[in-house]
Structure formats: structure tokens, C-alpha cells
Amino acid sequence: MKMLALFGFGSVILRGAACTVNDLLDRDIDKKVERTKSRPLASGALTPAQGFYFLVFQVLLWLGFLLQLNNRSLIMGSSWLVLFFSYPLMKRLIHWPQAFLGFTVSCGVFLGSAAIKESLDYAVLLPMYFAGICWTLVYDTIYAHQDKKDDFKAGVKSTAITFGDNTKYWLSGFGVACISSLALTGYNAHLAWPYYPFLAAAAGHLAWQVSTVDLSNKSDCHRKFVSNKWFGALSFGGILCGILAS
């Protein structure tokens, strides 16, 4: 329970720091996007200096979290900051920034394992890592469809723009890859049978998202994006029940 609470705290802090970096680097772009122009830095409610000081505070909290873990986790978690802080730049450089985001946020599976085990079980961690990348590509591509017109005008790259009218085909493929990888994760981790009904429910939720989302409707894209909390809850619940029943 201690580790669960620690990582819950750490995930909130790092997520917040990543958002702060994103808002700092994208403040000029955010001014040109209808949905983001009212953000504190874009609107001028906060100065860049104030945003930077807040970022320093968040990073110090993150380092405080890492100091509660072992040395390997400390090194891994400190290095992870480079990836998180690089993500906003990817939207200017590559057409698949959502993939880079997936590569980055999914590294948490390695950090969590390093914190509680002597060695990393790659037969379990690699398919889970790949599942995280594919899930990120699904939900963040849906999210990016909210701003695709403004992003295109501002020169911002995204998979929403890259995939265009073929988005749902891509999302379907990523969804299948995600669920297949999670099934392999459960098999390699020897999780008990309760894991799989939860996984089936998560698969149904992902299929519902992809099949029903109206990519031309900003409100619906936002609703589907937010609904991913249920996919995460089902996946976590399945892992927990699978472990307890083993």
C-alpha cells in the first residue's frame, strides 16, 4: 500500500510538471487555438517566470518522491524528466508526437518494477509497455482531433492530422494491439482468471470509443478522451484481482 500511495503521488506530480512545461513552451501556439487560448500562460494571467518557478517546485517534489525509492529508480526517474520535457517540442518536429508521448508515459512500468523488484521481468514489462504506447495513441489521437484545424494553421503536427480520414482504421489497429499486448502481459505474469473478464470489459470500452467517437465533434472527442479513466480503472482492477486470486 505504501508503494501504491507513493506512485499515486508521484504520477500526479510528474503529470502536473509535464503540463507546466507544455504550457510554457506552447504559450504562443495556445494563443492561436480556440480551446487553449484561455490557459493561464497563454492568456497572460501568469507570467513565464511564474510558470517556471512553479515548475521548479514540481520538479523538487518529484525528486523528493524518487528519494523514497532505491538508487536504480532514482536514476531512472531522473532521466525520465528529459523525455517528459521534450514532448512539447515533438509537436513541432515529427508527425507522430502521440507516439513519443506513449513511449514516454509508458516508461512508468519499468520505474514501478525497478522500485519493488531486484530485476526487471521483460517478458511481462515489454508487452505492457507496448500496450501503453498503443493506448496512448488511441486516446491522444482522439484528443488531438479537437484542435486539428487550429493546429494545422499553427503548424503543429499530430496523428489526428497525419491520419486524417483514416483515423478510425489506425485507432482500431492500435486498440487490437493494446488488448493483445495486455493479454500477453497477463499470461506471462501468470495472472489468475479474474484478470481476463476485466480485460474483456476494457476491450469493449475501447471498441466503443473508437466506433462511436465523432471526430468532427470537439465535445464528443473530449468526452471519449475523458472516458479513458474507465479503461484505466478496468485494466488496474483486472491486474489487482488477477494477483489476489493467484
C-alpha positions in Angstrom: 0.0 0.0 0.0 2.9 2.3 0.7 4.2 1.9 -2.8 0.8 2.4 -4.3 0.3 5.6 -2.4 3.8 6.8 -3.3 3.3 6.1 -7.0 -0.1 7.8 -6.9 1.5 10.9 -5.5 4.4 10.7 -8.0 2.2 10.3 -11.0 0.2 13.4 -10.1 3.3 15.4 -9.6 5.0 14.3 -12.8 1.8 14.8 -14.9 1.5 18.3 -13.5 5.1 19.1 -14.3 4.7 17.9 -17.8 1.6 20.0 -18.2 3.5 23.1 -16.9 6.3 22.5 -19.4 3.8 22.1 -22.2 2.1 25.3 -21.3 5.4 27.2 -21.0 6.7 26.1 -24.4 3.4 26.2 -26.2 2.1 29.5 -24.8 2.4 31.3 -28.2 0.7 28.4 -30.0 -2.0 28.2 -27.4 -3.0 31.8 -28.1 -3.9 30.7 -31.7 -6.0 27.7 -30.6 -9.6 28.4 -29.5 -9.7 25.6 -26.8 -6.4 26.6 -25.2 -6.2 30.4 -25.6 -7.6 30.9 -22.1 -4.9 28.9 -20.3 -3.1 31.0 -17.7 0.2 31.5 -19.6 -1.4 31.9 -23.0 -3.9 34.5 -21.7 -1.3 36.4 -19.6 -2.9 35.6 -16.3 0.5 34.2 -15.3 4.0 35.2 -16.5 6.5 32.8 -17.9 8.7 33.4 -14.8 5.8 32.4 -12.5 5.3 29.3 -14.6 9.0 28.5 -14.4 9.1 28.9 -10.6 6.1 26.6 -10.3 7.8 24.0 -12.5 10.9 24.1 -10.2 8.6 23.4 -7.2 7.0 20.5 -9.0 10.4 19.0 -10.0 11.6 19.3 -6.4 8.5 17.3 -5.3 9.3 14.7 -8.0 12.8 14.3 -6.8 11.5 14.0 -3.2 9.3 11.2 -4.4 12.3 9.5 -6.1 14.4 9.7 -2.9 11.9 7.4 -1.3 12.9 4.7 -3.8 16.0 2.7 -4.5 19.1 4.1 -6.3 18.2 2.4 -9.7 14.7 4.0 -9.5 16.2 7.4 -8.6 18.5 7.3 -11.7 15.7 6.0 -13.9 13.1 8.6 -12.7 15.6 11.5 -13.0 16.4 10.5 -16.6 12.7 10.3 -17.4 12.3 14.0 -16.9 14.2 14.6 -20.1 11.6 12.6 -22.1 8.7 14.4 -20.4 10.1 17.8 -21.0 10.9 17.0 -24.7 7.3 16.1 -25.6 6.1 19.6 -26.4 9.0 20.0 -28.9 7.9 16.8 -30.7 4.7 18.5 -31.9 7.0 20.8 -34.0 9.4 18.1 -35.3 7.6 14.9 -36.0 4.2 13.9 -37.4 3.6 11.2 -34.7 4.1 13.2 -31.4 1.5 11.0 -29.8 3.8 8.0 -30.3 6.6 9.9 -28.5 4.1 10.6 -25.7 3.3 6.9 -25.5 7.0 6.0 -25.4 7.4 8.5 -22.5 4.4 7.9 -20.2 4.6 4.1 -20.5 8.1 4.1 -19.0 6.3 4.0 -15.7 6.0 0.2 -16.0 9.8 0.0 -15.7 10.1 2.5 -12.9 7.4 0.8 -10.9 9.0 -2.6 -11.3 12.5 -1.3 -10.5 11.2 0.1 -7.3 9.8 -3.2 -5.9 11.9 -5.9 -7.6 15.6 -6.8 -7.8 15.4 -7.5 -11.6 13.2 -6.4 -14.5 11.0 -9.1 -16.0 11.0 -8.1 -19.6 8.6 -10.8 -20.6 6.0 -9.0 -18.6 7.1 -5.4 -18.9 7.7 -5.1 -22.6 4.2 -6.2 -23.7 2.8 -3.9 -21.0 4.9 -1.1 -22.3 3.8 -1.6 -25.8 0.2 -1.8 -24.7 0.7 1.6 -23.0 2.1 3.1 -26.2 -0.9 1.8 -28.3 -3.4 3.0 -25.7 -1.8 6.5 -25.7 -2.0 6.6 -29.5 -5.8 5.9 -29.2 -6.8 8.4 -26.6 -4.4 11.2 -27.5 -5.2 11.0 -31.2 -8.9 11.4 -30.3 -7.9 14.3 -28.0 -5.9 15.9 -30.9 -8.9 15.9 -33.2 -10.4 18.7 -31.0 -7.7 21.1 -32.3 -6.8 19.7 -35.7 -7.9 22.8 -37.7 -6.2 25.2 -35.4 -3.1 23.0 -35.2 -2.8 22.8 -38.9 -3.0 26.6 -39.2 -0.4 27.0 -36.5 2.0 24.4 -38.0 1.6 21.9 -35.1 1.9 18.3 -36.1 -0.3 15.4 -34.7 -1.5 12.0 -35.6 -5.0 13.5 -35.9 -3.7 15.5 -38.9 -1.5 12.7 -40.2 -4.2 10.0 -40.1 -7.0 12.3 -41.4 -10.0 10.4 -42.7 -8.3 7.1 -42.0 -8.1 7.8 -38.2 -10.6 5.1 -37.1 -8.7 2.4 -39.1 -5.5 3.4 -37.3 -7.2 3.5 -33.9 -8.8 0.1 -34.4 -5.3 -1.3 -35.1 -3.8 0.3 -32.1 -6.7 -0.9 -30.0 -6.3 -4.5 -31.1 -2.5 -4.3 -30.4 -3.1 -2.8 -27.0 -5.5 -5.5 -25.8 -3.4 -8.3 -27.4 -0.4 -7.0 -25.5 -2.2 -6.8 -22.3 -3.4 -10.4 -22.7 0.2 -11.4 -23.3 1.2 -9.5 -20.2 -1.3 -11.4 -18.1 -0.2 -14.7 -19.5 3.5 -14.1 -18.9 2.8 -12.7 -15.4 0.7 -15.8 -14.6 -2.2 -13.7 -13.5 -5.3 -15.7 -12.4 -8.5 -15.9 -14.4 -10.2 -12.8 -12.9 -7.8 -10.7 -15.0 -9.4 -11.7 -18.2 -13.0 -10.7 -17.7 -11.7 -7.2 -16.7 -9.6 -7.2 -19.9 -12.6 -8.2 -22.0 -14.6 -5.3 -20.5 -11.7 -2.9 -21.2 -11.6 -4.2 -24.8 -15.3 -3.5 -25.1 -14.8 0.0 -23.7 -12.0 0.7 -26.2 -14.1 -0.6 -29.1 -17.0 1.6 -28.0 -14.7 4.6 -28.0 -13.3 4.0 -31.5 -16.6 3.0 -33.1 -18.8 5.8 -31.7 -16.5 8.8 -31.5 -17.5 11.7 -33.8 -14.1 13.0 -34.8 -15.6 16.2 -36.2 -17.3 17.0 -32.9 -15.0 18.6 -30.3 -17.3 17.9 -27.4 -17.6 14.2 -28.3 -13.8 13.9 -28.7 -13.4 15.4 -25.3 -16.0 13.0 -23.8 -14.3 10.0 -25.3 -10.9 11.1 -24.2 -12.1 11.6 -20.6 -13.8 8.2 -20.6 -10.4 6.6 -20.7 -10.3 6.8 -17.0 -12.7 3.7 -17.1 -10.3 1.9 -19.4 -7.5 2.5 -16.9 -9.7 1.5 -14.0 -10.7 -1.7 -15.6 -7.1 -2.6 -16.5 -5.9 -1.8 -13.0 -8.8 -3.7 -11.4 -8.0 -6.7 -13.6 -4.4 -6.8 -12.6 -5.2 -6.4 -8.9 -7.8 -9.2 -9.0 -5.6 -11.4 -11.1 -2.8 -11.0 -8.5 -5.0 -11.5 -5.5 -6.5 -14.7 -7.0 -3.2 -16.2 -8.0 
